[in-house]
Amino acid sequence: MKTKAKVKWALDILMTIALLFLMGYQFWGEAAHEWIGAGMLALFIAHQSLNLNWYRNLFRGRYTPMRILRCVVNVLTLAAMLALMHSGIAMSRYVFAFLPIQGGMALARRLHILGSYWGYLLMGLHLGLHWGMVLKLAVKKNMRQRKYQAAGFIMGLLIAAYVFIKRDFLTYMFLGSGFVFLDYEEPKLKFFLDHLALMGLCIFIGYYSTKLMKLKSQNLDLAYGLYRTDRQRRRSEMRRPIL
């Protein structure tokens, strides 16, 4: 993996960790929440500066199903992050309190909820779309170990689906409530294990979406290749002189 790719991957991981801590607002308080958010803003700007070529090439080249999927996830993640950053700055009472921003708190609060819950899931999908690089670096295991890992992974996915329902993600993703109900007595470990499981589910969906897209593209290429071969054969037969 090239140095630039490693840096971009590291930034993705750091942003995901920051977002995980930001989801646990009730554990750190408002001031710490804002400072972590400011750190995430810096990581976000660094990440965008390293991906300027992606913006330059956005309207160049052919859009394959895989490229469309990545583009949609990237654009939606960008929109969620922008909503999160803008609303966080607008509601700030510590880090960005010096800015002359007045009013619009109700809209900013709703944008913050949308950006938080959509952004967390989309960040997982974004990581999943590039998860193949992580797997390439992983040490190969024997088949017996893989079976145990597969069983544990399936169990983790079931837990993540349960967490998604239990924590009312759909309610907040579609603004079924204008406020997030926080449990200040909940153990930190339980909270973060739940959200890590949910992140794992998103990575799983993103990674296997790329596998399906690649398989579909290979099948389409194979079908097109067979079609061209058959067409060329028919043309050659038509050109043969009749004896």
N, C-alpha and C positions, 0 to 999 in steps of 0.2 A: 504494500500500500504506500502511495506517495505521501510525502510530508504534508502537502496541502490537504489531501484527503483525510489524513489522520487528524489534522487541526480542525477541519470541518466536522468530523465525526465526534471529536472531543467536545466541541461547542454544542452539538446536538445533545450529547449526554449531560453536559452541565446545565443546559437550558431545561432539560427534562427533570433533573434533580431539583433545580430552583422552582419549577412549576409544582413539583410534588410538595415541597415545603410551603409554597404559597397556598396550596389547597388546604393546608392545616393552619389556617389563620388563627383559629381559637387557641392554639398552643403557644403562640409567640407574641401575640399582641399587635396593635396597629403599627407602632413605630418599626419594629423588626420586620413586619410584613412589607412595609414600604421600602425599607432598605434592601431587602431581598429582591423586591420588584425592580428597584433601580439597578441592581446587579444584573438582573435578567435583561433589562433594557440594553445595558452595555454589551452583553453577550449577543443579543439579537442584532444590534448594529454591526458588531464584528462579523457575525454569520452572514449578514446581507452583503457586506463589503467583499467577502470571499466568494460570493456567488454572483457577482456582476455579470459574468459570462452567460449565466443562465438567462438573465433578463435580455442580454444582447441577442441571444439566439432563439428567443421565444417564438419569433415568427419566421424562423428559417428551418429548412429541412422538412422531411415527411413526418407526419404524426401517426406513429404506430399505436396500437391499443395500449401498449406498455407506456409509451410516452404520454398519451392522453391521461392515463391513470395517475402517473406521477405529477403531471401538470395540475390536474384537478386538486389532488391532495395538497400540493405545494401552495396553490393559490388560496385554498380554503384555510390552510394553516396560517398563511400570511395575513389573511383577513381577520382571523381570530386573534392573532398576536397584536395586530394594529388596534383592534377594538379594546383589547386588554390593556395595552400601553396607554392609549389615549384616555380611557376611563380612569385608569389608575392615577395618572397625572392630574386629571380634573378633580378627583376626590381627595388628593393628597393633603394631609394636614401637617406633615413633617418635612419630607425630602424636597418636595416641590411647592411648599407653602408660599414661597416668595413670588410665584407666578401670579399675575393679576387675572385669575380665573374666578368668575362669579356666576352662580346659578347653574342650572342644568344638572343638578345632583341626581334627580330621579332617572333621567336618561342615562347618565354615566353609570349609575348603579346597575341598571338593566344590561348595559353593554358589558359591564365587568362580569356579570354572571354568565352571559353568553360567551364572552371571550375565555373565561376560566374553564367552563365545562366542555365547550367545543374544542378549545385549544388543547386541553389535556388529552382528549381522545385522538385528535388529529395529530398531535405530536407523536403519539404511539404508532399511528398508521405511518407517519413519515419515517420513523425509525425502522418500522417493519419493511418498508419498501427498499431499504438499504441493508437489511439484516444479513443478506448473503455474504457481505464482506466480513461480518463478525464470525459467521459459521466457517468461512474459509480459513480463518486464523485459529479456529478451535482445534484441539487435539482430537484425532480420530479415536473412537472407542470401539470395543468389540460389540458384537451383536447382542450378547446377553445384557450388557450395560445399557445398550440402546433401548431394549425392551422395557427395562425398569424406568428409564428416562421418559419413554413415551407414555407409560402408565401414569407417572407423576405429572407429566405435562397435561394429559387429558383431565386429570383431577384438578389441576390448577385452572384450566379453562372453565370447568364447571363452577368452581368457586368464584371466578371472575364474573361470570354471567350472573351469579347470585348477588354479588356485590353491586353490580350495575343496577339491578332491580331494587335491592335493599336501600341503597343510598339515593334513590330517586333521581338518577342522572337525567332521565327523560323529562322529568318535571322542570328541571333547571335549564336543560338544553333548549326547551321550547317555551321558556318563560311562563310556566304554569304557576309560578310564584315569584313575586317581586323581591322576596327576601330569602336568604339561605338560612335554614335552621341548623344551628351548630350545637354539637354536644360537647360542652366544656369539661364534662366528667369522663369522657371516653379515654381509654388508655392509648397513648401515642403509638405503641407498637401495633395494636390492632388496626388503628387508622391507616398507618403507612403500609402494613401488609396487605390490607384490602386494596389500597390504591396501586400498589405494585402489581398485584394480581390483575387488576383492571388494565394497567399499562401492558402487561404481558399478553392479555387477550388482544389488544389493539395491534401489538407487534406481530402476533400470530396471524391475524387477519391480513395485515399489510404484506407480510412475507409470503404467505400462500397465495395471495392475489397476484403477486409477481410470478409465482410458479405457474399459475393457471394461465396468465397472459402469455408467458413465454411458450407454454405448450400449445396454446391456441395459435400463436404466430407461427410456430413450427409446422403445425398441421396445415395452416393456410398456405405457407410457402411450399410445402410438399404437394398440396393439391394443385397449386398454380404451376409448379414444375412439371407435374404429370400432365396437366392440361396442355402446356406448351410443347412437351415432347410428343403427345398424341397429335397435336395440330401440325407440327412439323412433319411427322410421319405421313399424315394424310396428304399434305402438300407434295411431298416427294413422290407419293404413289400417283398423284394426279399428273405429275410432270413426266412420268415414265412413258416412253413411246409405245403405242399399241402395235404389236407385231401381227 
